[in-house]
Amino acid sequence: MDQLPGLQGDLFRDREVKLNSSGMEFMNLAWANESATGLICWQCGYVHLFVNSELRLYRADK
């Protein structure tokens, strides 16, 4: 992926993002919610979420 649509940058950091639902929170089962990969743009800080488990990330050459 060279660049995400609508973003100005092409470097991102990643983190796991929990996809919480109010029902699971209410029953104290938030730990069982699904998660997504969040890619955070280094330039603008926008977080783009991906739920595809086959997402491949790589380190950029500096």
Residue frames relative to the residue before (quaternion, step in Angstrom):
aa qw qx qy qz dx dy dz
M 1.0000 0.0000 0.0000 0.0000 0.00 0.00 0.00
D 0.2750 -0.7810 0.5404 0.1497 3.57 -0.62 1.06
Q 0.7881 -0.1368 0.1335 0.5852 3.56 0.89 -0.91
L 0.4072 -0.7051 0.5246 0.2487 3.56 -1.01 0.79
P 0.5802 -0.5993 0.4119 0.3669 3.61 -1.02 0.71
G 0.8190 0.2635 -0.1951 0.4710 3.57 -0.99 0.84
L 0.6660 0.4800 -0.3082 0.4807 3.59 1.24 -0.08
Q 0.4475 -0.7037 0.4910 0.2520 3.53 -1.18 0.59
G 0.7285 0.4436 -0.2420 0.4626 3.59 1.08 -0.63
D 0.2535 -0.7599 0.5705 0.1812 3.53 -1.31 0.12
L 0.6226 0.4600 -0.3596 0.5210 3.58 1.27 0.44
F 0.0385 -0.8151 0.5765 -0.0416 3.55 -0.89 1.01
R 0.2307 -0.6962 0.6441 0.2173 3.54 -1.28 0.33
D 0.3072 -0.7760 0.5254 0.1656 3.58 -1.10 0.57
R 0.0564 0.7684 -0.6373 0.0145 3.51 -1.33 0.43
E 0.5087 -0.6172 0.5007 0.3312 3.55 -1.23 0.47
V 0.1100 -0.7816 0.6132 0.0296 3.57 -0.97 0.92
K 0.3353 -0.7386 0.5512 0.1958 3.59 -0.77 1.04
L 0.2672 -0.7463 0.5915 0.1474 3.57 -0.99 0.90
N 0.0929 -0.8541 0.5114 0.0182 3.56 0.39 1.28
S 0.1514 -0.7457 0.6395 0.1097 3.52 -1.19 0.65
S 0.5819 -0.6125 0.4015 0.3536 3.57 -1.05 0.72
G 0.6212 0.5540 -0.3467 0.4324 3.61 1.05 -0.69
M 0.6782 0.4737 -0.2884 0.4822 3.57 0.92 -0.89
E 0.6143 0.5341 -0.3420 0.4694 3.59 1.05 -0.72
F 0.6531 0.5352 -0.3074 0.4388 3.58 0.93 -0.95
M 0.7414 0.3861 -0.2143 0.5053 3.60 1.01 -0.80
N 0.4662 -0.6972 0.4227 0.3434 3.61 1.29 0.26
L 0.5173 0.6236 -0.4227 0.4061 3.57 1.05 0.80
A 0.1996 0.8196 -0.5146 0.1535 3.57 1.15 0.59
W 0.5943 0.5890 -0.3627 0.4103 3.59 1.09 -0.65
A 0.6832 0.4964 -0.2822 0.4552 3.61 1.17 -0.53
N 0.4502 0.6898 -0.4570 0.3356 3.60 1.24 -0.04
E 0.5472 -0.5974 0.4706 0.3497 3.55 -1.22 0.48
S 0.2349 -0.7583 0.5855 0.1643 3.54 -1.26 0.28
A 0.2379 -0.7387 0.6146 0.1413 3.54 -1.33 0.36
T 0.4526 -0.6257 0.5430 0.3297 3.54 -1.32 0.16
G 0.1676 -0.7789 0.5984 0.0846 3.54 -0.78 1.04
L 0.1421 -0.7589 0.6299 0.0836 3.57 -0.86 1.00
I 0.1682 -0.8066 0.5652 0.0409 3.55 -0.61 1.21
C 0.3979 -0.7349 0.5036 0.2189 3.56 -0.66 1.16
W 0.4421 -0.7027 0.4956 0.2551 3.59 -0.81 1.02
Q 0.6885 0.5040 -0.2887 0.4344 3.59 1.04 -0.72
C 0.8394 0.1822 -0.0747 0.5066 3.61 0.73 -1.00
G 0.4771 -0.7017 0.4205 0.3210 3.63 1.23 -0.26
Y 0.4189 0.7076 -0.4732 0.3161 3.60 1.25 0.04
V 0.2515 -0.7559 0.5874 0.1425 3.59 -1.03 0.83
H 0.1054 -0.7765 0.6207 0.0255 3.56 -0.72 1.12
L 0.2433 -0.8069 0.5262 0.1128 3.62 -0.69 1.09
F 0.0799 -0.7689 0.6338 0.0253 3.54 -1.12 0.85
V 0.1775 -0.7959 0.5708 0.0953 3.59 -0.86 0.94
N 0.4572 0.6769 -0.4457 0.3663 3.57 1.29 0.03
S 0.3570 -0.7613 0.5020 0.2023 3.58 -0.58 1.13
E 0.6689 0.4961 -0.3006 0.4649 3.60 1.22 -0.28
L 0.3150 0.7518 -0.5110 0.2728 3.60 1.22 0.39
R 0.1471 -0.7923 0.5886 0.0640 3.58 -0.82 1.01
L 0.1399 -0.7849 0.6015 0.0507 3.55 -0.85 1.02
Y 0.0655 -0.7857 0.6132 0.0489 3.56 -1.18 0.49
R 0.4991 -0.6389 0.4978 0.3080 3.54 -1.24 0.48
A 0.4001 -0.7131 0.5262 0.2334 3.55 -0.95 0.90
D 0.4782 -0.6293 0.5246 0.3164 3.55 -1.14 0.62
K 0.3071 -0.7661 0.5359 0.1776 3.57 -0.92 0.88
